[in-house]
Amino acid sequence: MLKYAASPETVGVSSAGLNRFLDALAASSLELHSVVLLRHGQIAWEMSVSPYDVRTPHVLFSLSKSFTSAAVGFAVAEGLMAYDERICDILPDKAPDGASALLKAVTIHDLLCMGSGLSAASDGIDPEQPDWAKRVLSFPVEHTPGTHFQYNSMGTFLCSQAVQRRTGMTVLAYLTPRLFAPLGIETPRWDESPQGVSCGGWGLHLSTLDVAKFGQLLLRDGVWGGTRVLPEGWVDMATSRKIDNSGRGAHPDWEQGYGYQFWRCRDGAYRGDGMYGQLCWIEPERDAVLAVTAGLLDMGAEVDLLRGTLLSAIGMPGGDEAEQERLRERTAALTCPVPECGERPPQRVVGRYEDGRGHALEVALEGGVLRLTAEEEGGVQDMRFGPGTLLQGSIRYRGAETGCLAAYGWRDGALETVLRVPDAPFTRHARLRFVGDTLEETVVGAGFEREPETRTYHKVR
């Protein structure tokens, strides 16, 4: 169990430096949901931006990959598979007839270090093909395995399926007694393929505190509370550079080399990360771990902010009691903004609007609650928004019912809405401007797989 430090200063972290981080965060456009900073094995500081918190499971996207790597490490240590085993030998029924010599040469090592050589087109899902392993192995291998870095989440899925084939259980079930239970992670959840295989490269849901525990386990070479959890030597082996990924024109922290589902960083650090800003950052030289959940698009800017302010607070001269109190007050008050609702929208906005291209939007006011019913190619989406305050509800996302929190305001002849999924980075901001019988809707949101878009509707009733 992680313990809280009496103050950041007791573990060598400056409250003044953390206040500077909050200043920089407020001045940026980055949306962090929660942060846990560990130093010397204790929680030096944590922050949650309401309605998010450090204890609610949050989808991790590609940060899930580091946990799949651990599952492979356990399976290798138990003699169930080997890093130099060929994936086509482990999953012979998934390989195509007449598989090429290059495909037959792809090993677990190659998949883990993103060096399989499989074409970039293999990294995806076809809804018409429920057998994901067969699909990815049907693509050509364009480079000699082990020689060319090409990020590929489906390669991690193949590792997950390989573990399941050799252990007889999903990666989630396999890791539960070996990793999650020893760390006190009580409610791990992992999305699955149509055939019941843990996604591996994405889809794990853990809290920020759970991610911090995993980071601390890595920092201590796989030992937790004096007990070895991860196989001896696995951490150094998995987090060391296995393949060169430089020269791609990426951010410097994406070009320091890649291990077994871990990114090497500058200054001797390494990390697991996931889309929209999910991070498990390990700083061995500073004896520190940083766990972050977020909902943002520019992870390079996120890393620069964290490196330049939050991580630099480690080892800085400590803040006085006034700085500590200021930090406590600011941390407690962190909240995501919601639209102000100073006045009720006029009744004239109520009605059905269509854009002439098969899309429709119905606007209703029900006792102060705004109801928007959107008809699109993917079906009907029914959304309810509280007046100037987040209203709990649900939406349909990827075919499943998902909890959400939503609010609206009325300003300058327009409705402003925000909808958040509290266990994910998904946020939808929309502005609905009404001019006569015309409705102009502009939608921006990270995580909804929809580019910023403006649609014009006309009132039909």
N, C-alpha and C positions, 0 to 999 in steps of 0.2 A: 504494500500500500504506500502511495506517495504521501509524504508529510509536507505541511506548509512551513516555510521559514517564518520566523517571527517578524521579519521585515526583509525587503530585498537586500538591504545593506548587510544583514547577518550572513549572507552567502555571497557577498562581493558584487552585488548589482546596485547601481545607482538609481535612486528614485528620481533624481533630477534628470538623469538620462532617459528614464522611462517617460517622464513628462514631456521631454523633447520629442520622443517618439510619438506620443499622442498629438502633439502640435503638428508634426509632419504628416501624420495620418489625416488629421482634420483638414489640412491644406491640400491634400491629394484628392483624387477622384476614386481611390481604391476602397473597396468595400470588404473589410475583414469582419468575419463573424465572431471568431473567438481565438484566443491565443493562450497558450500555456508555456511559460519559460521555466525550465528546470536548471538549477545550478547546484553542484555538489550533491545531487540526488534528492534535492528538495524543491518544492514549488516556490520559486522566488517571486513570481507574479503571474496572475492570470487575469484575463479580461474577457467579458462577453458583451456583445452589443445586442441589447434586447431587440427582437424576441428570441435571439439565439442564445445558447449557453454551452458551457464546456462539458456538460454531462449528457446532453441529448445526442444520440447517434446521428451522424452526418455522412452522407454518401461521399466516398473518398476518391472516386474515379481511379486514375492510374496509380495513386498511392497504394491501391490494392496489390499491385504487382510485387511490392517488397514482401508482402505476407505470403504470396504464392512462392516466391523464392525460398522463404523459410520452410514451406511445406516440402519443397524439393529437397532442401537440406536435411530435413528429418528423414525422408524416404531413403536418401543416399546413406545416411548414418545407420539406418536400420537394415541396410543391405537389400533394399527392394528395387533400387535402380542405380544407375551411375551417370555421371555427367557426360561421359563420352559415349553413352548409348545413343543409337540412332532412333529418331522419333518414329520412323517407318517400321522399325523392329518392335517398338512398344505398341504401336497402333497400326498393325499391318492391314487391318480391315478398312482403315481410313485412307490408305495410300491408293492412288489411281493405278489402274493397270498400265504396265509399261512405264512405270515411274523412271524419271531420268536418274543418271548416276549422281548428279548434284543433289537432287532431292533425297535420294537414298543416303547421302553422306551427312545430312543435317542432323546434328546431335542436340541433346538437351543443353549442353554448354552453349551452342550457337544460338539457340532460342532465348536463353536467359540473358545473354549479352547483346541481344538485338543484332546478331550477326548471321542470321539464317540464310541471307541472300535471297529470300522470297521477294517477289515483286511487291511494290508498294500497293498495287491493286488488291493484294490478298488481305489487306488490313481493313476488313469491314464485314458486315453481316448482310446476307441476302434473305429477306423474309420468306422467299420461296424455297429456301434450302435450310431445313431445320437441323441438318447434320453439319454443324459449323466446322468440325475437324476435316471432314471430307472436302468441304468447300475450300478451305485455306490451302490444303495440300494439293488441290487441283491446279494451282497457279504455278507458273514457271519459277525456278530458282535462277536468278539473273547474275549472281555473283558467287564465287567460290565461298562456301560456308566458312565463317570465322574471319573473313577478311574485310567486310564492308558493313558499316553501321547503318541500319535502316530501322527506325523505330516502328514496332509492329505489335500492337496489342493482341492480335490473334495468335502470335507466337507464344505469348504468355498463356492464352487459353489452351493451346496445345500442351503446355507444361501442366496445367491444371488437369486436363483430361488424362495425361500420362500418369499423374499421381493417383487419380481415381482408378485407372485401370490396374495399377500395381497394388493399391491398398484396399480396393473394394469399397471405398467411401469417398464422398466429396472432399475437396480441400477444406471446406468449412468444418465438416465432421471430423476430419483427420487432425486439424489444428486445435480443435476445442480442448481436448484433454492435454495436449502437448504444449500449447502456447497460450490460448485465451484463458483457460481456467487457472493456470499458475499465476497469471498476471491480474486475476480478479476481474477479467472482462466478461461480464455476465450475459450480455445480449448481442453477440455478434450476429450479423445477418449478411448473406452474400447472394446477390442475384444469380440466377441460373440460366443456362441455355434451354432451348425447348426439350432437350434430351436429359435434363437434370444434372448438368455439369456446372460447378461453380465457375463463373465467368473468368476468374483468375486475373485478367488484366484490368479489370474494373469491377464495380458493383458491390464492394465491401462497405458496410455501414458500421462505423464505430464513432464514439465520442472523441472530442479533442483530448480529454484526459486519457482515454484508452490509447490514442496515438502517442501521447507523451510517455506512457508506460512502455510501449514498444521501443521508442527511442532510447529510453533509459536502459532498457535491457541490452540494446545494441551497444550503447556507450560502455556498459560494464561487461562486454565480451560474452553476452548471453547468460549472465548470472543475475538472479533476482532474489533478493532477501537471503543471500548466502547459499542459494541452491542453483545448480546449473540447470538452465531451461533449454537453451539452444545448444546444438552439438559443439563440442570444444573445437575452436579454430574456425568455425563457420563464419563468424562475423568478419574477421579479417579477410578471409577468402572471398566472401560474397561482395564485400564493399570495396575491394581493391579493383584497380583499373584492369579490365579484361579486353577492351577494344578501344581504338582511337575514334573519337567523334568530332575532331577539330576540323577547321576549314570549311564549315557550313554557313558561316556568316551569322551564327546565332549569338545570343547573349553569352558572355564569357563563362557563366556557371552552367551552361549547357554544352560546353566544349572542353571539359577537363577530363574526359574519359568516362566510360560506363562499365559498371560491374555486373553482378547478377541481379538485375532489376533495381539497381541503385545508381544515382548520378554522383559522380565525383564533383566537388566544388573547389573553389579557390581556398587557400589557407588551410588545407588539410581536412576540410569538412566534407561531408557527404550527405545525401538526402534521398528520400523517396518523395515523389510529388505527384499531384493529380490535377487535372484540368480545373480551371476556375480558381486556382490558388490554394489547393490543399497541400500541406507540407508536413514532413517529419524531418527536421534538420538537426544533424548531429555534429557538434563541435568538440572533438576530442581534446584539442589543445586548450580549450576554455572550460572543459568539463561541464558542458552545457548541452541542453536539448531544447529545441523550439518546435512546438506543434501548433499548426494553424489550420483553421477552416475558413473559407472565404467564398465570395461570389464575385469574381472579377475576370477580366479578359487579358490583362497585361501582366503576366507572371514575372517578366523581367523587371518591370517597375516595382512589383511587390518585393522581389528579392533585394533590389537596390535599396528600397525603403527600410526593410528589416536589417539588412547588413549595415547600412549607414547610420541607423539610429538605435533600434532596439538592441541588436547584438553588441553594438559599441558601448552600451550601458554597462556591459560586463567588465569589471575591473576599473571603472571610472571612480573618481573620488565620490564618496557617498553623499547623499542629500541629508539635510538636517530634518528635524521633526516637522517643520512647516512643509517641506517638500514631500515628505511621506504622507502627511495629512492631505495635502493637495492631490497627490496621486490617488489616495483612497477615495476621495470625493469624486474625482473625475472618472475613475474606473466604475464606481457605482452608478454614475449618471449616464453611461454610454447607452445610446438607443438609436435605432435607425429612424430617420425622419419619416413622418407621415404627412400627407397633404392636410392643410388647414381647411376647416369647414366652417367658416364664419357665417355663412348664410345658406339657406336651402336652395337647391337648384330650382329654376322655374318649371312649372308643369309642362311648358311647351316642348321641353326636351324629350318627354316621354313619347315612345312610339317605336315603330319598326322601320329600319333603314336598310336599303339594299344597294349594292354597288354595280349591279348589272352583269357581274361576272361569277355569279353563284355564291357570293358571300353576303351574309346578312347580319345585322346587329340589332337586337331588341333592347331598348332602354326602359326600365321601370323603376319607380320609387315606391317602396313598401314600408311605410311608417318610419321614414328617415333612412332606411337601408337602400342602397343603390343595387339594382340587379341588372347585370348585363348578360344577355344570352347571345353567344356568337355562333353562327353557323358557317363552317368552313369545310374544306375537302375532307379533313379528318373526323368530321362529325360535329356534334353540338357541344359547346362548352358553356356551362351555367356558372356564373360568378356573382358572388354577393360581397358588398363592400360596406364597412361601417363608416359613419360620418365623422371624419377626423380622428378615428380610433380604429385599431385593427379588429376585425371581426373574424372569428374562427369559422372555417368552413372546409370545403373540399372541392377539388377539381379532378378531371380526368386527365392523366398524363401517361403516355405510352401504354394505353389500354388499361390502366389501373387507377383506382381511386386514391388520391393523395391529399393529405391534410394541407390546408393553407391558411394564411392570415392576410386580410385585405382591408384597405381603407380608401376613402375618396374625399375630395374637397372640391369646392366650386369657387373659381376665381377668374375674373376678367372674361366672363362669358364662356368658360370652358370647364369641363370636368377633368380633374387630375386624379388618377388612380394608381395604386401600388398594390401588387399581390406578391406575397412571399411564401415559399415553402420552407418551413423552419428547420427541416432536417436535410436540406440540400442548398446548393448555391443559386437556385432558380428564383429570379426576381423579375417581375413584369411591371414596367412603368408605362402608362398610357396617358395621353392627353386627347380629350374629345372636345373639339371646338365646333360650336353650333352657329351657323349663319343662315337664317331663314329655315328652309327645309333641307339644308345641306349639313352633313356631319363629316368632319375631317378628323380621322383617328390616326395618331402617330404612336407607334408602339416601339419600345426599346426594352430589351431584357437579356441578361446573361443566363444561359442555361435552357432557354426554351427553343433553341435551334432555329431562331428566327432573327434575321438581320433587321436593323432599324428600318421601319417601313411606315409609309403613310398611305392610307386608303381614304377615298372619298365616297361617301354613301349619300343616298337621297331618300327622304322620308316617303314611305308609301302608305302609311296609316298612323 
